[in-house]
Amino acid sequence: MQTGVLVLVVGPSGAGKDTLMDAARAGLAGDPDYRFARRLITRPAMAGAEDHDSCDEAGFRTIEANGGLALSWQAHGLSYGIPALELSGIGAGAVVIVNVSRRAIAAAERLAQRVVVLNITAPVAVLAQRLAARGRESEADIAARLKREAPLTAERAEIVTILNDRSIAEAAEELLAVLRALGRHDA
Protein backbone atom coordinates (compact mmCIF):
# COMPACT_ATOMS: atom_id res chain seq x y z
CA MET A 1 0.00 0.00 0.00
CA GLN A 2 1.00 3.61 -0.50
CA THR A 3 1.45 6.37 2.08
CA GLY A 4 -0.22 9.47 0.63
CA VAL A 5 -3.90 10.17 0.08
CA LEU A 6 -5.95 9.35 -3.00
CA VAL A 7 -8.86 11.78 -3.37
CA LEU A 8 -11.62 10.59 -5.68
CA VAL A 9 -13.76 13.49 -6.89
CA VAL A 10 -17.25 12.37 -7.86
CA GLY A 11 -20.60 14.00 -8.40
CA PRO A 12 -23.41 14.37 -10.88
CA SER A 13 -23.06 16.23 -14.17
CA GLY A 14 -23.62 19.92 -13.56
CA ALA A 15 -22.40 19.85 -9.96
CA GLY A 16 -19.39 22.01 -10.83
CA LYS A 17 -16.64 19.43 -10.32
CA ASP A 18 -14.38 20.81 -13.05
CA THR A 19 -14.93 24.42 -11.94
CA LEU A 20 -14.10 23.64 -8.32
CA MET A 21 -11.15 21.43 -9.25
CA ASP A 22 -9.77 24.27 -11.41
CA ALA A 23 -10.11 26.64 -8.43
CA ALA A 24 -8.39 24.13 -6.14
CA ARG A 25 -5.61 23.58 -8.69
CA ALA A 26 -5.01 27.34 -8.78
CA GLY A 27 -5.13 27.61 -4.98
CA LEU A 28 -2.59 24.82 -4.54
CA ALA A 29 -0.35 25.74 -7.49
CA GLY A 30 3.31 25.26 -6.72
CA ASP A 31 2.71 23.02 -3.70
CA PRO A 32 4.38 19.67 -4.48
CA ASP A 33 2.24 17.89 -1.87
CA TYR A 34 -0.80 18.16 -4.17
CA ARG A 35 -1.15 16.63 -7.61
CA PHE A 36 -4.13 16.69 -9.94
CA ALA A 37 -4.15 13.59 -12.12
CA ARG A 38 -4.87 13.99 -15.83
CA ARG A 39 -7.35 11.54 -17.25
CA LEU A 40 -7.05 9.67 -20.52
CA ILE A 41 -10.37 9.82 -22.40
CA THR A 42 -11.46 8.49 -25.78
CA ARG A 43 -12.76 11.88 -26.93
CA PRO A 44 -10.99 14.85 -28.46
CA ALA A 45 -10.16 17.87 -26.32
CA MET A 46 -12.91 20.49 -26.48
CA ALA A 47 -12.76 24.19 -25.66
CA GLY A 48 -14.35 24.88 -22.29
CA ALA A 49 -14.20 21.23 -21.25
CA GLU A 50 -11.89 19.38 -18.88
CA ASP A 51 -8.23 19.37 -19.87
CA HIS A 52 -7.36 15.72 -20.52
CA ASP A 53 -5.24 13.47 -22.70
CA SER A 54 -7.05 11.99 -25.70
CA CYS A 55 -6.72 8.81 -27.69
CA ASP A 56 -8.90 6.55 -29.80
CA GLU A 57 -10.48 3.37 -28.44
CA ALA A 58 -7.79 1.09 -29.92
CA GLY A 59 -5.01 3.15 -28.36
CA PHE A 60 -6.82 3.17 -25.03
CA ARG A 61 -7.19 -0.63 -25.05
CA THR A 62 -3.50 -1.04 -25.91
CA ILE A 63 -2.41 1.20 -23.02
CA GLU A 64 -4.78 -0.64 -20.68
CA ALA A 65 -3.58 -4.09 -21.83
CA ASN A 66 0.04 -3.06 -21.27
CA GLY A 67 -0.66 -2.06 -17.65
CA GLY A 68 -0.44 1.66 -18.30
CA LEU A 69 -3.67 2.46 -16.47
CA ALA A 70 -4.12 2.24 -12.72
CA LEU A 71 -7.88 2.60 -13.15
CA SER A 72 -10.33 2.55 -16.05
CA TRP A 73 -14.08 2.68 -16.60
CA GLN A 74 -16.69 3.38 -19.25
CA ALA A 75 -19.35 6.09 -19.10
CA HIS A 76 -21.51 7.92 -21.62
CA GLY A 77 -20.11 5.85 -24.49
CA LEU A 78 -16.50 6.80 -23.73
CA SER A 79 -13.56 5.08 -22.04
CA TYR A 80 -11.81 6.85 -19.17
CA GLY A 81 -8.54 5.96 -17.52
CA ILE A 82 -6.06 7.17 -14.95
CA PRO A 83 -2.50 6.49 -16.11
CA ALA A 84 -0.52 4.63 -13.44
CA LEU A 85 2.19 7.30 -13.50
CA GLU A 86 -0.37 9.92 -12.38
CA LEU A 87 -0.70 8.14 -9.02
CA SER A 88 3.03 7.78 -8.34
CA GLY A 89 3.05 10.72 -5.92
CA ILE A 90 0.94 8.81 -3.40
CA GLY A 91 3.95 6.68 -2.48
CA ALA A 92 5.89 9.85 -1.68
CA GLY A 93 3.14 11.12 0.61
CA ALA A 94 1.35 13.44 -1.81
CA VAL A 95 -2.38 14.09 -2.01
CA VAL A 96 -3.41 13.00 -5.51
CA ILE A 97 -6.77 14.30 -6.70
CA VAL A 98 -8.61 12.37 -9.43
CA ASN A 99 -11.96 13.00 -11.11
CA VAL A 100 -13.66 9.58 -11.42
CA SER A 101 -17.03 7.93 -11.94
CA ARG A 102 -18.90 6.62 -8.90
CA ARG A 103 -18.70 3.21 -10.57
CA ALA A 104 -14.89 3.33 -10.28
CA ILE A 105 -14.78 3.87 -6.50
CA ALA A 106 -14.56 0.18 -5.54
CA ALA A 107 -11.59 -0.44 -7.84
CA ALA A 108 -9.93 2.82 -6.79
CA GLU A 109 -10.14 1.90 -3.11
CA ARG A 110 -7.48 -0.76 -3.78
CA LEU A 111 -4.97 1.79 -5.09
CA ALA A 112 -3.96 3.47 -1.82
CA GLN A 113 -4.08 2.91 1.90
CA ARG A 114 -6.02 6.13 2.51
CA VAL A 115 -8.79 6.98 0.08
CA VAL A 116 -11.20 9.89 0.42
CA VAL A 117 -14.26 10.26 -1.79
CA LEU A 118 -15.04 13.93 -2.33
CA ASN A 119 -18.67 14.11 -3.42
CA ILE A 120 -19.41 17.45 -5.09
CA THR A 121 -23.14 17.85 -5.57
CA ALA A 122 -25.98 20.36 -5.87
CA PRO A 123 -29.78 20.29 -5.66
CA VAL A 124 -31.47 18.65 -8.68
CA ALA A 125 -32.99 21.95 -9.84
CA VAL A 126 -29.53 23.56 -9.87
CA LEU A 127 -28.04 20.59 -11.75
CA ALA A 128 -30.80 20.76 -14.38
CA GLN A 129 -30.31 24.50 -14.82
CA ARG A 130 -26.54 24.15 -15.24
CA LEU A 131 -26.88 21.27 -17.73
CA ALA A 132 -29.44 23.24 -19.76
CA ALA A 133 -27.07 26.23 -19.85
CA ARG A 134 -24.41 24.03 -21.50
CA GLY A 135 -26.72 23.55 -24.47
CA ARG A 136 -25.43 20.04 -25.23
CA GLU A 137 -28.53 18.00 -24.34
CA SER A 138 -32.29 18.22 -24.74
CA GLU A 139 -34.54 18.70 -21.71
CA ALA A 140 -35.51 15.00 -21.93
CA ASP A 141 -31.85 13.95 -22.07
CA ILE A 142 -31.08 16.08 -19.01
CA ALA A 143 -33.97 14.55 -17.07
CA ALA A 144 -32.80 11.05 -18.02
CA ARG A 145 -29.21 11.86 -17.03
CA LEU A 146 -30.31 13.11 -13.61
CA LYS A 147 -32.46 10.02 -13.01
CA ARG A 148 -29.72 7.50 -13.82
CA GLU A 149 -27.13 8.91 -11.41
CA ALA A 150 -25.47 5.95 -9.67
CA PRO A 151 -25.69 5.77 -5.87
CA LEU A 152 -22.64 6.79 -3.88
CA THR A 153 -21.13 3.78 -2.12
CA ALA A 154 -17.70 3.10 -0.70
CA GLU A 155 -16.42 0.07 1.16
CA ARG A 156 -13.68 1.73 3.22
CA ALA A 157 -13.07 5.22 1.85
CA GLU A 158 -14.00 8.27 3.86
CA ILE A 159 -16.77 10.30 2.19
CA VAL A 160 -16.83 14.11 2.31
CA THR A 161 -19.68 15.99 0.62
CA ILE A 162 -19.51 19.56 -0.66
CA LEU A 163 -22.86 21.11 -1.60
CA ASN A 164 -22.09 23.44 -4.49
CA ASP A 165 -25.20 25.62 -4.43
CA ARG A 166 -23.50 28.93 -3.65
CA SER A 167 -20.80 31.10 -5.15
CA ILE A 168 -17.80 29.42 -6.76
CA ALA A 169 -15.54 31.26 -4.31
CA GLU A 170 -17.38 29.89 -1.26
CA ALA A 171 -17.50 26.29 -2.50
CA ALA A 172 -13.87 26.47 -3.67
CA GLU A 173 -12.77 27.70 -0.25
CA GLU A 174 -14.49 24.71 1.38
CA LEU A 175 -12.81 22.35 -1.09
CA LEU A 176 -9.40 23.91 -0.43
CA ALA A 177 -9.91 23.56 3.33
CA VAL A 178 -10.70 19.85 2.91
CA LEU A 179 -7.67 19.27 0.67
CA ARG A 180 -5.32 21.22 2.95
CA ALA A 181 -6.46 19.15 5.94
CA LEU A 182 -5.70 15.98 3.97
CA GLY A 183 -2.26 17.33 3.12
CA ARG A 184 -1.50 17.42 6.82
CA HIS A 185 -2.39 13.71 6.76
CA ASP A 186 -4.94 14.16 9.50
CA ALA A 187 -6.40 10.81 10.48
C-alpha positions as a printed Julia matrix, in Angstrom:
187×3 Matrix{Float64}:
   0.0    0.0     0.0
   1.0    3.61   -0.5
   1.45   6.37    2.08
  -0.22   9.47    0.63
  -3.9   10.17    0.08
  -5.95   9.35   -3.0
  -8.86  11.78   -3.37
 -11.62  10.59   -5.68
 -13.76  13.49   -6.89
 -17.25  12.37   -7.86
 -20.6   14.0    -8.4
 -23.41  14.37  -10.88
 -23.06  16.23  -14.17
 -23.62  19.92  -13.56
 -22.4   19.85   -9.96
 -19.39  22.01  -10.83
 -16.64  19.43  -10.32
 -14.38  20.81  -13.05
 -14.93  24.42  -11.94
 -14.1   23.64   -8.32
 -11.15  21.43   -9.25
  -9.77  24.27  -11.41
 -10.11  26.64   -8.43
  -8.39  24.13   -6.14
  -5.61  23.58   -8.69
  -5.01  27.34   -8.78
  -5.13  27.61   -4.98
  -2.59  24.82   -4.54
  -0.35  25.74   -7.49
   3.31  25.26   -6.72
   2.71  23.02   -3.7
   4.38  19.67   -4.48
   2.24  17.89   -1.87
  -0.8   18.16   -4.17
  -1.15  16.63   -7.61
  -4.13  16.69   -9.94
  -4.15  13.59  -12.12
  -4.87  13.99  -15.83
  -7.35  11.54  -17.25
  -7.05   9.67  -20.52
 -10.37   9.82  -22.4
 -11.46   8.49  -25.78
 -12.76  11.88  -26.93
 -10.99  14.85  -28.46
 -10.16  17.87  -26.32
 -12.91  20.49  -26.48
 -12.76  24.19  -25.66
 -14.35  24.88  -22.29
 -14.2   21.23  -21.25
 -11.89  19.38  -18.88
  -8.23  19.37  -19.87
  -7.36  15.72  -20.52
  -5.24  13.47  -22.7
  -7.05  11.99  -25.7
  -6.72   8.81  -27.69
  -8.9    6.55  -29.8
 -10.48   3.37  -28.44
  -7.79   1.09  -29.92
  -5.01   3.15  -28.36
  -6.82   3.17  -25.03
  -7.19  -0.63  -25.05
  -3.5   -1.04  -25.91
  -2.41   1.2   -23.02
  -4.78  -0.64  -20.68
  -3.58  -4.09  -21.83
   0.04  -3.06  -21.27
  -0.66  -2.06  -17.65
  -0.44   1.66  -18.3
  -3.67   2.46  -16.47
  -4.12   2.24  -12.72
  -7.88   2.6   -13.15
 -10.33   2.55  -16.05
 -14.08   2.68  -16.6
 -16.69   3.38  -19.25
 -19.35   6.09  -19.1
 -21.51   7.92  -21.62
 -20.11   5.85  -24.49
 -16.5    6.8   -23.73
 -13.56   5.08  -22.04
 -11.81   6.85  -19.17
  -8.54   5.96  -17.52
  -6.06   7.17  -14.95
  -2.5    6.49  -16.11
  -0.52   4.63  -13.44
   2.19   7.3   -13.5
  -0.37   9.92  -12.38
  -0.7    8.14   -9.02
   3.03   7.78   -8.34
   3.05  10.72   -5.92
   0.94   8.81   -3.4
   3.95   6.68   -2.48
   5.89   9.85   -1.68
   3.14  11.12    0.61
   1.35  13.44   -1.81
  -2.38  14.09   -2.01
  -3.41  13.0    -5.51
  -6.77  14.3    -6.7
  -8.61  12.37   -9.43
 -11.96  13.0   -11.11
 -13.66   9.58  -11.42
 -17.03   7.93  -11.94
 -18.9    6.62   -8.9
 -18.7    3.21  -10.57
 -14.89   3.33  -10.28
 -14.78   3.87   -6.5
 -14.56   0.18   -5.54
 -11.59  -0.44   -7.84
  -9.93   2.82   -6.79
 -10.14   1.9    -3.11
  -7.48  -0.76   -3.78
  -4.97   1.79   -5.09
  -3.96   3.47   -1.82
  -4.08   2.91    1.9
  -6.02   6.13    2.51
  -8.79   6.98    0.08
 -11.2    9.89    0.42
 -14.26  10.26   -1.79
 -15.04  13.93   -2.33
 -18.67  14.11   -3.42
 -19.41  17.45   -5.09
 -23.14  17.85   -5.57
 -25.98  20.36   -5.87
 -29.78  20.29   -5.66
 -31.47  18.65   -8.68
 -32.99  21.95   -9.84
 -29.53  23.56   -9.87
 -28.04  20.59  -11.75
 -30.8   20.76  -14.38
 -30.31  24.5   -14.82
 -26.54  24.15  -15.24
 -26.88  21.27  -17.73
 -29.44  23.24  -19.76
 -27.07  26.23  -19.85
 -24.41  24.03  -21.5
 -26.72  23.55  -24.47
 -25.43  20.04  -25.23
 -28.53  18.0   -24.34
 -32.29  18.22  -24.74
 -34.54  18.7   -21.71
 -35.51  15.0   -21.93
 -31.85  13.95  -22.07
 -31.08  16.08  -19.01
 -33.97  14.55  -17.07
 -32.8   11.05  -18.02
 -29.21  11.86  -17.03
 -30.31  13.11  -13.61
 -32.46  10.02  -13.01
 -29.72   7.5   -13.82
 -27.13   8.91  -11.41
 -25.47   5.95   -9.67
 -25.69   5.77   -5.87
 -22.64   6.79   -3.88
 -21.13   3.78   -2.12
 -17.7    3.1    -0.7
 -16.42   0.07    1.16
 -13.68   1.73    3.22
 -13.07   5.22    1.85
 -14.0    8.27    3.86
 -16.77  10.3     2.19
 -16.83  14.11    2.31
 -19.68  15.99    0.62
 -19.51  19.56   -0.66
 -22.86  21.11   -1.6
 -22.09  23.44   -4.49
 -25.2   25.62   -4.43
 -23.5   28.93   -3.65
 -20.8   31.1    -5.15
 -17.8   29.42   -6.76
 -15.54  31.26   -4.31
 -17.38  29.89   -1.26
 -17.5   26.29   -2.5
 -13.87  26.47   -3.67
 -12.77  27.7    -0.25
 -14.49  24.71    1.38
 -12.81  22.35   -1.09
  -9.4   23.91   -0.43
  -9.91  23.56    3.33
 -10.7   19.85    2.91
  -7.67  19.27    0.67
  -5.32  21.22    2.95
  -6.46  19.15    5.94
  -5.7   15.98    3.97
  -2.26  17.33    3.12
  -1.5   17.42    6.82
  -2.39  13.71    6.76
  -4.94  14.16    9.5
  -6.4   10.81   10.48
